[in-house]
């Protein structure tokens, strides 16, 4: 487990962004944990989260022109990560985002920012089955942009027909997906903090997935 991952789990537990218990996900699946990046925002930790994203982006040497954050939670993420990268690199870092409903007046359109002929880095909170990521890809391609990579805070490492979602997405869209943390390493984190019961529950959940 990397230092970034350990720091992320520390902040996630402290802000209650990562909750342990019995949850039903949007997909209808049961899960012993739930991740809500909004709690990072509510507790004023968005700067710390953006710092983790920007460090990962720079360490991974990702080449891109524009950061794209999907509505709604991806918008503050994109803004904060753009600002964090600008401070670290000394260069402006453009970002864009979509609207849930297309604007009919003023500049109009579904996207705020320029994507056409740009290499786009997608940032989002969590990767589950990849449904939200596919929607972002459709928007970017439709606006004339090309894909660079995707960076998320937490990869749930969900399996679709026996394969982890990020591997299927890489094969389908040729897009590399990086994450600050992976759910499999939450077991190690919980064990190291003495939370053995929850560690065992998470471990069993992963093995059954």
N, C-alpha and C positions, 0 to 999 in steps of 0.2 A: 504494500500500500504506500503510495507516494505521500509526500508532505502536503501537497495540494489536496489530495483526497481526504487525509486526516483532518485538515483544517476545514474542509467543506462539511464533513460529518459533524465536527464540533459545532460549527455555526448552525447547521441544519437542526441539530438537537436543541441547541440553546434557544433558537428562534421558534422552535416547534414547527419548522417547515417539514421535518420528517417525523411523522407520528407512527407509533407502534400500537397495534391493536387488531381489530377485526373490521375490515373495510370492504365495501363493494365498489368496484371501479366502474367507470363510464361504460366499459365493455360488458359489464355484468359479472366479470370474474371476481372471485374473492381474493383478498390480499391481506397479509399480516402487517402491512405498512402502507403509508400514504404520504406522497410528497406534494407539498403545496408551496411553490416558489413565492407566492404572494406574501407569505409570512416573513420572508427576507425583507420585502418592501416595507411591511407594516412595522418591523422592528428597526428600520433604518440601517440594514446591513447590505443594501444594494451595492455600496461602494466596495465592500469586502468581496462580495460575490463577483462583481465585475473585474476586480483585480485577479481573481482566480481564472476567470475566462481569458483575460488578456494575456496572462502569463502562459497559459496553455497554447493560445494562438501564436504567440511569438516563439515559444520553444518548438512548436511544430512547423515553423517556417511556412505557414499557409500563405499562398499568393492570392490576393483578392483586390477588388476595386471598391466594393461597397458591402457593408453589413446589412443583412435583411432580417428584421424581427417581425414575425407574424403576429397579427392582432389576436388577443389583447396583451397577454403577459410578455410576449416577445418584444413589444414596443419599448417599455422602460429598460429592458435588458439591452437592446440594441443601442439605445441612447447612452446608457452607463458604460457599456463596453467600448463604444466609440470614444467617449471622453477618456477612459482609462488608457486606451491604446495611444491616443493623441498625446497624453502626458508622457508616456513611456518612450514614444518614438520621436516626439517633437514635430509631428506632421499631422495635418487634419485628416480625419478618417470619416468619410461620408457614410451615412446610414439611411435606410429606407424601410418602409413598412406598408402593410396593406390595410384597407378599411374593410370591415365586415359588410358594409353596404356601399355600393359605388356612389360617389358624389356626383350630383347632377348639375351643380352650379360652380361658379368660380373657376378654378383650374380643372375641376372635374376629375373623373377617373377613380380607379380602385386603389392605386398605389401612390403613396407620397414619397417622392424621391425618384432618382433616375436609375433604371435597370438596363435599358437598351444598350447593347454592345458592351456591357460591363460583366466582369467576373464576380459572382456573388457568393459571399459567405453567409450561410444561414445560421442564426443563433436562436436557440429555444431552451425551454426549461428542462424538459424530460423527453426521452424516447421510449415509447411503449411498443405499439405495433407499427408505427410509422405512418399512420393515417394523416396526421397533421403535417408531417414533413412532405408527404406526397402533394398535399394541397399547396404548400409553399413552392414546391418545385413547379407545379402547373402554372402558378402565378408568374414566377420568374421567367420560365420559358415563353409563356404567353406575352410577356412584356419585352421579349427580345434579349433577355440576359442569358448568361451561361453559368453553370454550376462550378463552384470552387470546392467547398466542403461544408459540413454541418458540425457545429459544436453545441453540445447540450451540457447541462449541469449534471444530470443523473441518467445513466443508461439502465433501464430496468431489466435489460437482457431477456426480454420476453421472447419466447420461441413461437414461431409460426410454422406449423407442419414440421416440427422437429428441428428447425434451424433458427438461430438467433436473428432477430429482426434486422440488426445493423448489417449482417452479412447478406441477407436477402436484398436490402436496399442498395448496398454496394454493387451487387451483381446486376440489379435491375436498372439503376440510374447512374452507375459509375461514380458515385459520390461517397467520399470517405467521411465517416461519422466518428468524431472524437468526443470524449466525455471527461469532465472533471472527476467524476466518480462512477463506479459500477456497483450495482447492487450486490454482486457476489462478494465484494470486499467489505460490505457492511457487517458480515459475519465476523471477520477478523477484527473490525473496529469494536464491535460489541463485546467480543471475547477479551480484548485488551483492556476494556473499561470495566470488566467484571460483570457485565450483563449477560451471563451465560444462558439463562432461560430464553431470552429473546433471540440470542444468537442461534440457539438450537431451532427455534421456531422458523426463523428466516432460512436457515440451512435446509430444513425439511421442505419448506415451500419451494425453494429453488430446485431441489432434487425432483420434486413432483411436477414441475412446470414443463 
